[in-house]
Amino acid sequence: MKTKILLATLMLTVVFLGAAGSATAAFAQYLGNVGDGGETGRLTLEEALALQRERIIAVQDNPGAGSGTPILSSEGVLGAAIISAAVFGGVAGALLLRGRSGKYAAMGRG
């Protein structure tokens, strides 16, 4: 009985702390430069649209440049995934081989 009460209290505490933690204020970075009069420096709609137009023109002028993320190189996403899989797979394989033998291995297995 005490275990159920303890677990229920623990679960309610976790839910309450999670809700209280997400209710705090978030201070985002301001866009643009802060002015002399103490303005926040937020981009106006026209400034944001002009910036997006410049980005689109830059991409259209350099079609071979791509997004800037080298996916198939060792510095890219796929290369990093392959390297990570090799490292973690090697560690897992070594632990598997070491776990099959030794002082604490179950009798009758390998």
Secondary structure, 3 states (H helix, E strand, C coil): CHHHHHHHHHHHHHHHHHHHHHCCCCCCCCCCCCCCCCCCCCCCHHHHHHHHHHHHHHHHHCCCCCCCCCCCCCCCHHHHHHHHHHHHHHHHHHHHHHHCCCCCCCCCCC
